[in-house]
Amino acid sequence: MIWRCPICRTATDSAADRHFPFCSERCRRSDLGAWASGQYVISEPALEFDDTDFVTREEEENET
Ligand SMILES: [Zn+2]
């Protein structure tokens, strides 16, 4: 699977790149740094946590 590094947009290969989804350790560490400082906005489809069902259920409970 070809992906793109979320830091620099370089193409990466999930089967071949051990830093996947990052192109390199440099970008991987850059991402961790962004997480730690709270600057990172989640935009990673492969790791997306589907919380829409939870939100919908919560709204329904409030209505009844
Ligand atoms: Zn990169």
N, CA, C, O and the ligand as a Tripos MOL2 file, in Angstrom:
@<TRIPOS>MOLECULE
protein
  257   255    65     0     0
PROTEIN
NO_CHARGES

@<TRIPOS>ATOM
      1 N           0.8460   -1.1890    0.0000 N.3       1 MET1
      2 CA          0.0000    0.0000    0.0000 C.3       1 MET1
      3 C           0.8830    1.2400    0.0000 C.2       1 MET1
      4 O           1.7660    1.4000    0.8420 O.2       1 MET1
      5 N           0.6190    2.1110   -0.9680 N.am      2 ILE2
      6 CA          1.3710    3.3580   -1.0320 C.3       2 ILE2
      7 C           0.6300    4.4270   -0.2340 C.2       2 ILE2
      8 O          -0.5730    4.6260   -0.4020 O.2       2 ILE2
      9 N           1.3540    5.0920    0.6140 N.am      3 TRP3
     10 CA          0.7910    6.1270    1.4570 C.3       3 TRP3
     11 C           1.6400    7.3730    1.2840 C.2       3 TRP3
     12 O           2.6190    7.3760    0.5380 O.2       3 TRP3
     13 N           1.2590    8.4150    1.9710 N.am      4 ARG4
     14 CA          2.0960    9.6070    1.9280 C.3       4 ARG4
     15 C           2.4520   10.0220    3.3450 C.2       4 ARG4
     16 O           1.6080   10.0380    4.2400 O.2       4 ARG4
     17 N           3.7090   10.3530    3.5240 N.am      5 CYS5
     18 CA          4.1750   10.7990    4.8220 C.3       5 CYS5
     19 C           3.3290   11.9890    5.2760 C.2       5 CYS5
     20 O           3.2390   12.9850    4.5570 O.2       5 CYS5
     21 N           2.7020   11.9030    6.4690 N.am      6 PRO6
     22 CA          1.8670   13.0080    6.9390 C.3       6 PRO6
     23 C           2.6600   14.2700    7.2620 C.2       6 PRO6
     24 O           2.0780   15.3390    7.4480 O.2       6 PRO6
     25 N           3.9690   14.1530    7.3290 N.am      7 ILE7
     26 CA          4.7990   15.3140    7.6450 C.3       7 ILE7
     27 C           5.2400   16.0370    6.3810 C.2       7 ILE7
     28 O           5.0560   17.2480    6.2600 O.2       7 ILE7
     29 N           5.8260   15.2910    5.4300 N.am      8 CYS8
     30 CA          6.4090   15.9400    4.2620 C.3       8 CYS8
     31 C           5.7840   15.4810    2.9490 C.2       8 CYS8
     32 O           6.1700   15.9540    1.8800 O.2       8 CYS8
     33 N           4.8160   14.5580    3.0230 N.am      9 ARG9
     34 CA          4.0640   14.0970    1.8410 C.3       9 ARG9
     35 C           4.8850   13.2690    0.8800 C.2       9 ARG9
     36 O           4.4880   13.0880   -0.2710 O.2       9 ARG9
     37 N           6.0080   12.7680    1.3210 N.am     10 THR10
     38 CA          6.7500   11.8420    0.4820 C.3      10 THR10
     39 C           6.0070   10.5100    0.4220 C.2      10 THR10
     40 O           5.4580   10.0610    1.4280 O.2      10 THR10
     41 N           5.9880    9.8850   -0.7380 N.am     11 ALA11
     42 CA          5.3330    8.5890   -0.8810 C.3      11 ALA11
     43 C           6.0600    7.5400   -0.0480 C.2      11 ALA11
     44 O           7.2890    7.4650   -0.0600 O.2      11 ALA11
     45 N           5.2800    6.7230    0.6800 N.am     12 THR12
     46 CA          5.8580    5.6450    1.4740 C.3      12 THR12
     47 C           5.1310    4.3470    1.1520 C.2      12 THR12
     48 O           4.0050    4.3700    0.6560 O.2      12 THR12
     49 N           5.7670    3.2240    1.4290 N.am     13 ASP13
     50 CA          5.1990    1.9180    1.1290 C.3      13 ASP13
     51 C           5.0190    1.1510    2.4380 C.2      13 ASP13
     52 O           5.9860    0.9090    3.1620 O.2      13 ASP13
     53 N           3.7780    0.7730    2.7350 N.am     14 SER14
     54 CA          3.4920    0.1080    4.0050 C.3      14 SER14
     55 C           4.2380   -1.2120    4.1270 C.2      14 SER14
     56 O           4.5150   -1.6630    5.2380 O.2      14 SER14
     57 N           4.5670   -1.8340    3.0110 N.am     15 ALA15
     58 CA          5.2320   -3.1380    3.0530 C.3      15 ALA15
     59 C           6.7400   -3.0150    3.1720 C.2      15 ALA15
     60 O           7.4040   -3.9360    3.6460 O.2      15 ALA15
     61 N           7.2770   -1.9030    2.7520 N.am     16 ALA16
     62 CA          8.7270   -1.7920    2.6610 C.3      16 ALA16
     63 C           9.3170   -0.7680    3.6310 C.2      16 ALA16
     64 O          10.4870   -0.8670    4.0000 O.2      16 ALA16
     65 N           8.5300    0.1930    4.0350 N.am     17 ASP17
     66 CA          9.0810    1.2660    4.8460 C.3      17 ASP17
     67 C           8.8140    0.9960    6.3260 C.2      17 ASP17
     68 O           7.6610    0.9890    6.7600 O.2      17 ASP17
     69 N           9.8570    0.7790    7.0850 N.am     18 ARG18
     70 CA          9.6670    0.4330    8.4950 C.3      18 ARG18
     71 C           9.2180    1.6230    9.3270 C.2      18 ARG18
     72 O           8.8240    1.4680   10.4820 O.2      18 ARG18
     73 N           9.2780    2.7880    8.7510 N.am     19 HIS19
     74 CA          8.8050    3.9730    9.4640 C.3      19 HIS19
     75 C           7.3800    4.3200    9.0760 C.2      19 HIS19
     76 O           6.8340    5.3230    9.5360 O.2      19 HIS19
     77 N           6.7770    3.4970    8.2320 N.am     20 PHE20
     78 CA          5.4260    3.7510    7.7550 C.3      20 PHE20
     79 C           4.4870    4.1100    8.9180 C.2      20 PHE20
     80 O           4.5820    3.4740    9.9680 O.2      20 PHE20
     81 N           3.5820    5.1010    8.7830 N.am     21 PRO21
     82 CA          3.2960    5.8340    7.5440 C.3      21 PRO21
     83 C           4.2330    7.0050    7.2660 C.2      21 PRO21
     84 O           3.9860    7.8080    6.3660 O.2      21 PRO21
     85 N           5.2970    7.0940    8.0340 N.am     22 PHE22
     86 CA          6.2500    8.1810    7.8040 C.3      22 PHE22
     87 C           7.3440    7.7130    6.8700 C.2      22 PHE22
     88 O           7.6190    6.5170    6.7770 O.2      22 PHE22
     89 N           7.9760    8.6590    6.1720 N.am     23 CYS23
     90 CA          8.9920    8.3050    5.2060 C.3      23 CYS23
     91 C          10.3240    8.0370    5.8900 C.2      23 CYS23
     92 O          11.1980    7.3870    5.3170 O.2      23 CYS23
     93 N          10.4810    8.5270    7.0980 N.am     24 SER24
     94 CA         11.7700    8.4000    7.7650 C.3      24 SER24
     95 C          11.5950    8.5790    9.2670 C.2      24 SER24
     96 O          10.5510    9.0360    9.7330 O.2      24 SER24
     97 N          12.6190    8.2180   10.0080 N.am     25 GLU25
     98 CA         12.5440    8.3970   11.4560 C.3      25 GLU25
     99 C          12.4540    9.8780   11.8130 C.2      25 GLU25
    100 O          11.8350   10.2580   12.8070 O.2      25 GLU25
    101 N          13.0880   10.7030   10.9800 N.am     26 ARG26
    102 CA         13.0370   12.1390   11.2350 C.3      26 ARG26
    103 C          11.5840   12.6300   11.2480 C.2      26 ARG26
    104 O          11.1860   13.3810   12.1380 O.2      26 ARG26
    105 N          10.8050   12.2030   10.2650 N.am     27 CYS27
    106 CA          9.4070   12.6250   10.2010 C.3      27 CYS27
    107 C           8.5910   11.9760   11.3170 C.2      27 CYS27
    108 O           7.6920   12.6030   11.8770 O.2      27 CYS27
    109 N           8.9010   10.7320   11.6370 N.am     28 ARG28
    110 CA          8.1800   10.0600   12.7170 C.3      28 ARG28
    111 C           8.3590   10.8300   14.0300 C.2      28 ARG28
    112 O           7.4040   11.0580   14.7720 O.2      28 ARG28
    113 N           9.5940   11.2190   14.2900 N.am     29 ARG29
    114 CA          9.8610   11.9670   15.5250 C.3      29 ARG29
    115 C           9.2350   13.3520   15.4770 C.2      29 ARG29
    116 O           8.7900   13.8790   16.4970 O.2      29 ARG29
    117 N           9.2040   13.9340   14.2920 N.am     30 SER30
    118 CA          8.5660   15.2350   14.1420 C.3      30 SER30
    119 C           7.0920   15.1440   14.4860 C.2      30 SER30
    120 O           6.5270   16.0470   15.1030 O.2      30 SER30
    121 N           6.4730   14.0400   14.0780 N.am     31 ASP31
    122 CA          5.0580   13.8320   14.3720 C.3      31 ASP31
    123 C           4.8380   13.6660   15.8620 C.2      31 ASP31
    124 O           3.9040   14.2440   16.4170 O.2      31 ASP31
    125 N           5.6750   12.8930   16.5110 N.am     32 LEU32
    126 CA          5.5420   12.7010   17.9510 C.3      32 LEU32
    127 C           5.6990   14.0210   18.6810 C.2      32 LEU32
    128 O           5.0080   14.2760   19.6670 O.2      32 LEU32
    129 N           6.6070   14.8620   18.2010 N.am     33 GLY33
    130 CA          6.8020   16.1710   18.8000 C.3      33 GLY33
    131 C           5.5590   17.0220   18.6610 C.2      33 GLY33
    132 O           5.2020   17.7640   19.5760 O.2      33 GLY33
    133 N           4.8910   16.9170   17.5070 N.am     34 ALA34
    134 CA          3.6740   17.6780   17.2830 C.3      34 ALA34
    135 C           2.5720   17.2060   18.2120 C.2      34 ALA34
    136 O           1.8210   18.0130   18.7600 O.2      34 ALA34
    137 N           2.4770   15.8850   18.3890 N.am     35 TRP35
    138 CA          1.4910   15.3460   19.3290 C.3      35 TRP35
    139 C           1.7390   15.8970   20.7340 C.2      35 TRP35
    140 O           0.8120   16.3320   21.4170 O.2      35 TRP35
    141 N           2.9900   15.8700   21.1460 N.am     36 ALA36
    142 CA          3.3170   16.2630   22.5100 C.3      36 ALA36
    143 C           2.9870   17.7240   22.7750 C.2      36 ALA36
    144 O           2.6430   18.0930   23.8980 O.2      36 ALA36
    145 N           3.0900   18.5480   21.7520 N.am     37 SER37
    146 CA          2.8320   19.9700   21.9340 C.3      37 SER37
    147 C           1.3950   20.3410   21.5830 C.2      37 SER37
    148 O           1.0180   21.5100   21.6590 O.2      37 SER37
    149 N           0.5950   19.3510   21.2000 N.am     38 GLY38
    150 CA         -0.8140   19.5900   20.9590 C.3      38 GLY38
    151 C          -1.1210   20.3100   19.6720 C.2      38 GLY38
    152 O          -2.2050   20.8740   19.5210 O.2      38 GLY38
    153 N          -0.1750   20.3050   18.7240 N.am     39 GLN39
    154 CA         -0.3880   21.0240   17.4760 C.3      39 GLN39
    155 C          -0.9630   20.1380   16.3870 C.2      39 GLN39
    156 O          -1.4300   20.6250   15.3570 O.2      39 GLN39
    157 N          -0.9250   18.8430   16.6190 N.am     40 TYR40
    158 CA         -1.2630   17.9160   15.5530 C.3      40 TYR40
    159 C          -2.7800   17.7410   15.4570 C.2      40 TYR40
    160 O          -3.4470   17.4890   16.4600 O.2      40 TYR40
    161 N          -3.3130   17.8760   14.2500 N.am     41 VAL41
    162 CA         -4.7250   17.6200   13.9980 C.3      41 VAL41
    163 C          -4.8470   16.2660   13.3090 C.2      41 VAL41
    164 O          -4.2010   16.0150   12.2920 O.2      41 VAL41
    165 N          -5.6710   15.4080   13.8680 N.am     42 ILE42
    166 CA         -5.7940   14.0580   13.3240 C.3      42 ILE42
    167 C          -6.3660   14.0990   11.9090 C.2      42 ILE42
    168 O          -7.4690   14.5980   11.6860 O.2      42 ILE42
    169 N          -5.6110   13.5740   10.9730 N.am     43 SER43
    170 CA         -6.0640   13.5350    9.5900 C.3      43 SER43
    171 C          -5.5290   12.2870    8.9020 C.2      43 SER43
    172 O          -5.1960   12.3050    7.7170 O.2      43 SER43
    173 N          -5.4550   11.2090    9.6650 N.am     44 GLU44
    174 CA         -4.8330    9.9910    9.1820 C.3      44 GLU44
    175 C          -5.8970    8.9330    8.9380 C.2      44 GLU44
    176 O          -6.3020    8.2530    9.8810 O.2      44 GLU44
    177 N          -6.3660    8.7700    7.6970 N.am     45 PRO45
    178 CA         -7.4750    7.8480    7.4150 C.3      45 PRO45
    179 C          -7.2320    6.4390    7.9170 C.2      45 PRO45
    180 O          -8.1580    5.8030    8.4210 O.2      45 PRO45
    181 N          -6.0190    5.9320    7.7960 N.am     46 ALA46
    182 CA         -5.7410    4.5470    8.1640 C.3      46 ALA46
    183 C          -5.8760    4.3330    9.6670 C.2      46 ALA46
    184 O          -6.1510    3.2180   10.1110 O.2      46 ALA46
    185 N          -5.6880    5.3780   10.4450 N.am     47 LEU47
    186 CA         -5.7300    5.2550   11.9000 C.3      47 LEU47
    187 C          -6.9440    5.9790   12.4830 C.2      47 LEU47
    188 O          -7.0180    6.2040   13.6910 O.2      47 LEU47
    189 N          -7.8670    6.3320   11.6420 N.am     48 GLU48
    190 CA         -9.0090    7.1230   12.1010 C.3      48 GLU48
    191 C          -9.8710    6.3270   13.0690 C.2      48 GLU48
    192 O         -10.2250    5.1810   12.7930 O.2      48 GLU48
    193 N         -10.1960    6.9100   14.1600 N.am     49 PHE49
    194 CA        -11.0650    6.2530   15.1340 C.3      49 PHE49
    195 C         -12.5030    6.6700   14.8570 C.2      49 PHE49
    196 O         -12.8380    7.8550   14.8830 O.2      49 PHE49
    197 N         -13.3300    5.6950   14.5970 N.am     50 ASP50
    198 CA        -14.7080    5.9870   14.2170 C.3      50 ASP50
    199 C         -15.5570    6.2090   15.4710 C.2      50 ASP50
    200 O         -15.9900    5.2520   16.1130 O.2      50 ASP50
    201 N         -15.7830    7.4430   15.8020 N.am     51 ASP51
    202 CA        -16.5660    7.7560   17.0020 C.3      51 ASP51
    203 C         -17.9270    8.3420   16.6360 C.2      51 ASP51
    204 O         -18.6320    8.8500   17.5070 O.2      51 ASP51
    205 N         -18.3010    8.2780   15.3700 N.am     52 THR52
    206 CA        -19.5740    8.8720   14.9480 C.3      52 THR52
    207 C         -20.7550    8.1090   15.5360 C.2      52 THR52
    208 O         -21.7680    8.7140   15.8880 O.2      52 THR52
    209 N         -20.6360    6.7850   15.6470 N.am     53 ASP53
    210 CA        -21.7230    5.9970   16.2200 C.3      53 ASP53
    211 C         -21.9460    6.3780   17.6820 C.2      53 ASP53
    212 O         -23.0810    6.4860   18.1460 O.2      53 ASP53
    213 N         -20.8560    6.5740   18.3830 N.am     54 PHE54
    214 CA        -20.9670    6.9330   19.7950 C.3      54 PHE54
    215 C         -21.6790    8.2830   19.9480 C.2      54 PHE54
    216 O         -22.5450    8.4330   20.8100 O.2      54 PHE54
    217 N         -21.3220    9.2480   19.1290 N.am     55 VAL55
    218 CA        -21.9310   10.5700   19.2040 C.3      55 VAL55
    219 C         -23.4220   10.4780   18.8880 C.2      55 VAL55
    220 O         -24.2460   11.0920   19.5660 O.2      55 VAL55
    221 N         -23.7590    9.7130   17.8630 N.am     56 THR56
    222 CA        -25.1620    9.5750   17.4720 C.3      56 THR56
    223 C         -25.9750    8.9650   18.6040 C.2      56 THR56
    224 O         -27.0610    9.4520   18.9190 O.2      56 THR56
    225 N         -25.4660    7.9110   19.2140 N.am     57 ARG57
    226 CA        -26.1900    7.2590   20.3010 C.3      57 ARG57
    227 C         -26.3820    8.2270   21.4740 C.2      57 ARG57
    228 O         -27.4390    8.2560   22.1030 O.2      57 ARG57
    229 N         -25.3760    8.9880   21.7450 N.am     58 GLU58
    230 CA        -25.4490    9.9080   22.8630 C.3      58 GLU58
    231 C         -26.5330   10.9580   22.6110 C.2      58 GLU58
    232 O         -27.2740   11.3310   23.5200 O.2      58 GLU58
    233 N         -26.6140   11.4240   21.3750 N.am     59 GLU59
    234 CA        -27.6430   12.4050   21.0360 C.3      59 GLU59
    235 C         -29.0310   11.8060   21.1540 C.2      59 GLU59
    236 O         -29.9550   12.4660   21.6310 O.2      59 GLU59
    237 N         -29.1850   10.5670   20.7270 N.am     60 GLU60
    238 CA        -30.4880    9.9120   20.8030 C.3      60 GLU60
    239 C         -30.9350    9.7610   22.2510 C.2      60 GLU60
    240 O         -32.1100    9.9440   22.5700 O.2      60 GLU60
    241 N         -29.9960    9.4300   23.1180 N.am     61 GLU61
    242 CA        -30.3550    9.2810   24.5210 C.3      61 GLU61
    243 C         -30.8280   10.5940   25.1300 C.2      61 GLU61
    244 O         -31.7290   10.6190   25.9690 O.2      61 GLU61
    245 N         -30.2220   11.6520   24.7040 N.am     62 ASN62
    246 CA        -30.6160   12.9490   25.2200 C.3      62 ASN62
    247 C         -32.0200   13.3510   24.7770 C.2      62 ASN62
    248 O         -32.7220   14.0660   25.4930 O.2      62 ASN62
    249 N         -32.4260   12.8900   23.5990 N.am     63 GLU63
    250 CA        -33.7370   13.2670   23.0640 C.3      63 GLU63
    251 C         -34.8740   12.5420   23.7530 C.2      63 GLU63
    252 O         -35.9770   13.0750   23.8680 O.2      63 GLU63
    253 N         -34.6030   11.2980   24.2220 N.am     64 THR64
    254 CA        -35.6900   10.5020   24.8080 C.3      64 THR64
    255 C         -35.8070   10.6520   26.3030 C.2      64 THR64
    256 O         -36.6780   10.0380   26.9190 O.2      64 THR64
    257 ZN          8.4320   12.5620    5.6390 Zn       65 ZN65
@<TRIPOS>BOND
     1     1     2 1
     2     2     3 1
     3     3     4 2
     4     3     5 am
     5     5     6 1
     6     6     7 1
     7     7     8 2
     8     7     9 am
     9     9    10 1
    10    10    11 1
    11    11    12 2
    12    11    13 am
    13    13    14 1
    14    14    15 1
    15    15    16 2
    16    15    17 am
    17    17    18 1
    18    18    19 1
    19    19    20 2
    20    19    21 am
    21    21    22 1
    22    22    23 1
    23    23    24 2
    24    23    25 am
    25    25    26 1
    26    26    27 1
    27    27    28 2
    28    27    29 am
    29    29    30 1
    30    30    31 1
    31    31    32 2
    32    31    33 am
    33    33    34 1
    34    34    35 1
    35    35    36 2
    36    35    37 am
    37    37    38 1
    38    38    39 1
    39    39    40 2
    40    39    41 am
    41    41    42 1
    42    42    43 1
    43    43    44 2
    44    43    45 am
    45    45    46 1
    46    46    47 1
    47    47    48 2
    48    47    49 am
    49    49    50 1
    50    50    51 1
    51    51    52 2
    52    51    53 am
    53    53    54 1
    54    54    55 1
    55    55    56 2
    56    55    57 am
    57    57    58 1
    58    58    59 1
    59    59    60 2
    60    59    61 am
    61    61    62 1
    62    62    63 1
    63    63    64 2
    64    63    65 am
    65    65    66 1
    66    66    67 1
    67    67    68 2
    68    67    69 am
    69    69    70 1
    70    70    71 1
    71    71    72 2
    72    71    73 am
    73    73    74 1
    74    74    75 1
    75    75    76 2
    76    75    77 am
    77    77    78 1
    78    78    79 1
    79    79    80 2
    80    79    81 am
    81    81    82 1
    82    82    83 1
    83    83    84 2
    84    83    85 am
    85    85    86 1
    86    86    87 1
    87    87    88 2
    88    87    89 am
    89    89    90 1
    90    90    91 1
    91    91    92 2
    92    91    93 am
    93    93    94 1
    94    94    95 1
    95    95    96 2
    96    95    97 am
    97    97    98 1
    98    98    99 1
    99    99   100 2
   100    99   101 am
   101   101   102 1
   102   102   103 1
   103   103   104 2
   104   103   105 am
   105   105   106 1
   106   106   107 1
   107   107   108 2
   108   107   109 am
   109   109   110 1
   110   110   111 1
   111   111   112 2
   112   111   113 am
   113   113   114 1
   114   114   115 1
   115   115   116 2
   116   115   117 am
   117   117   118 1
   118   118   119 1
   119   119   120 2
   120   119   121 am
   121   121   122 1
   122   122   123 1
   123   123   124 2
   124   123   125 am
   125   125   126 1
   126   126   127 1
   127   127   128 2
   128   127   129 am
   129   129   130 1
   130   130   131 1
   131   131   132 2
   132   131   133 am
   133   133   134 1
   134   134   135 1
   135   135   136 2
   136   135   137 am
   137   137   138 1
   138   138   139 1
   139   139   140 2
   140   139   141 am
   141   141   142 1
   142   142   143 1
   143   143   144 2
   144   143   145 am
   145   145   146 1
   146   146   147 1
   147   147   148 2
   148   147   149 am
   149   149   150 1
   150   150   151 1
   151   151   152 2
   152   151   153 am
   153   153   154 1
   154   154   155 1
   155   155   156 2
   156   155   157 am
   157   157   158 1
   158   158   159 1
   159   159   160 2
   160   159   161 am
   161   161   162 1
   162   162   163 1
   163   163   164 2
   164   163   165 am
   165   165   166 1
   166   166   167 1
   167   167   168 2
   168   167   169 am
   169   169   170 1
   170   170   171 1
   171   171   172 2
   172   171   173 am
   173   173   174 1
   174   174   175 1
   175   175   176 2
   176   175   177 am
   177   177   178 1
   178   178   179 1
   179   179   180 2
   180   179   181 am
   181   181   182 1
   182   182   183 1
   183   183   184 2
   184   183   185 am
   185   185   186 1
   186   186   187 1
   187   187   188 2
   188   187   189 am
   189   189   190 1
   190   190   191 1
   191   191   192 2
   192   191   193 am
   193   193   194 1
   194   194   195 1
   195   195   196 2
   196   195   197 am
   197   197   198 1
   198   198   199 1
   199   199   200 2
   200   199   201 am
   201   201   202 1
   202   202   203 1
   203   203   204 2
   204   203   205 am
   205   205   206 1
   206   206   207 1
   207   207   208 2
   208   207   209 am
   209   209   210 1
   210   210   211 1
   211   211   212 2
   212   211   213 am
   213   213   214 1
   214   214   215 1
   215   215   216 2
   216   215   217 am
   217   217   218 1
   218   218   219 1
   219   219   220 2
   220   219   221 am
   221   221   222 1
   222   222   223 1
   223   223   224 2
   224   223   225 am
   225   225   226 1
   226   226   227 1
   227   227   228 2
   228   227   229 am
   229   229   230 1
   230   230   231 1
   231   231   232 2
   232   231   233 am
   233   233   234 1
   234   234   235 1
   235   235   236 2
   236   235   237 am
   237   237   238 1
   238   238   239 1
   239   239   240 2
   240   239   241 am
   241   241   242 1
   242   242   243 1
   243   243   244 2
   244   243   245 am
   245   245   246 1
   246   246   247 1
   247   247   248 2
   248   247   249 am
   249   249   250 1
   250   250   251 1
   251   251   252 2
   252   251   253 am
   253   253   254 1
   254   254   255 1
   255   255   256 2
@<TRIPOS>SUBSTRUCTURE
     1 MET1         2 RESIDUE 1 A MET
     2 ILE2         6 RESIDUE 1 A ILE
     3 TRP3        10 RESIDUE 1 A TRP
     4 ARG4        14 RESIDUE 1 A ARG
     5 CYS5        18 RESIDUE 1 A CYS
     6 PRO6        22 RESIDUE 1 A PRO
     7 ILE7        26 RESIDUE 1 A ILE
     8 CYS8        30 RESIDUE 1 A CYS
     9 ARG9        34 RESIDUE 1 A ARG
    10 THR10       38 RESIDUE 1 A THR
    11 ALA11       42 RESIDUE 1 A ALA
    12 THR12       46 RESIDUE 1 A THR
    13 ASP13       50 RESIDUE 1 A ASP
    14 SER14       54 RESIDUE 1 A SER
    15 ALA15       58 RESIDUE 1 A ALA
    16 ALA16       62 RESIDUE 1 A ALA
    17 ASP17       66 RESIDUE 1 A ASP
    18 ARG18       70 RESIDUE 1 A ARG
    19 HIS19       74 RESIDUE 1 A HIS
    20 PHE20       78 RESIDUE 1 A PHE
    21 PRO21       82 RESIDUE 1 A PRO
    22 PHE22       86 RESIDUE 1 A PHE
    23 CYS23       90 RESIDUE 1 A CYS
    24 SER24       94 RESIDUE 1 A SER
    25 GLU25       98 RESIDUE 1 A GLU
    26 ARG26      102 RESIDUE 1 A ARG
    27 CYS27      106 RESIDUE 1 A CYS
    28 ARG28      110 RESIDUE 1 A ARG
    29 ARG29      114 RESIDUE 1 A ARG
    30 SER30      118 RESIDUE 1 A SER
    31 ASP31      122 RESIDUE 1 A ASP
    32 LEU32      126 RESIDUE 1 A LEU
    33 GLY33      130 RESIDUE 1 A GLY
    34 ALA34      134 RESIDUE 1 A ALA
    35 TRP35      138 RESIDUE 1 A TRP
    36 ALA36      142 RESIDUE 1 A ALA
    37 SER37      146 RESIDUE 1 A SER
    38 GLY38      150 RESIDUE 1 A GLY
    39 GLN39      154 RESIDUE 1 A GLN
    40 TYR40      158 RESIDUE 1 A TYR
    41 VAL41      162 RESIDUE 1 A VAL
    42 ILE42      166 RESIDUE 1 A ILE
    43 SER43      170 RESIDUE 1 A SER
    44 GLU44      174 RESIDUE 1 A GLU
    45 PRO45      178 RESIDUE 1 A PRO
    46 ALA46      182 RESIDUE 1 A ALA
    47 LEU47      186 RESIDUE 1 A LEU
    48 GLU48      190 RESIDUE 1 A GLU
    49 PHE49      194 RESIDUE 1 A PHE
    50 ASP50      198 RESIDUE 1 A ASP
    51 ASP51      202 RESIDUE 1 A ASP
    52 THR52      206 RESIDUE 1 A THR
    53 ASP53      210 RESIDUE 1 A ASP
    54 PHE54      214 RESIDUE 1 A PHE
    55 VAL55      218 RESIDUE 1 A VAL
    56 THR56      222 RESIDUE 1 A THR
    57 ARG57      226 RESIDUE 1 A ARG
    58 GLU58      230 RESIDUE 1 A GLU
    59 GLU59      234 RESIDUE 1 A GLU
    60 GLU60      238 RESIDUE 1 A GLU
    61 GLU61      242 RESIDUE 1 A GLU
    62 ASN62      246 RESIDUE 1 A ASN
    63 GLU63      250 RESIDUE 1 A GLU
    64 THR64      254 RESIDUE 1 A THR
    65 ZN65       257 GROUP 0 **** ****
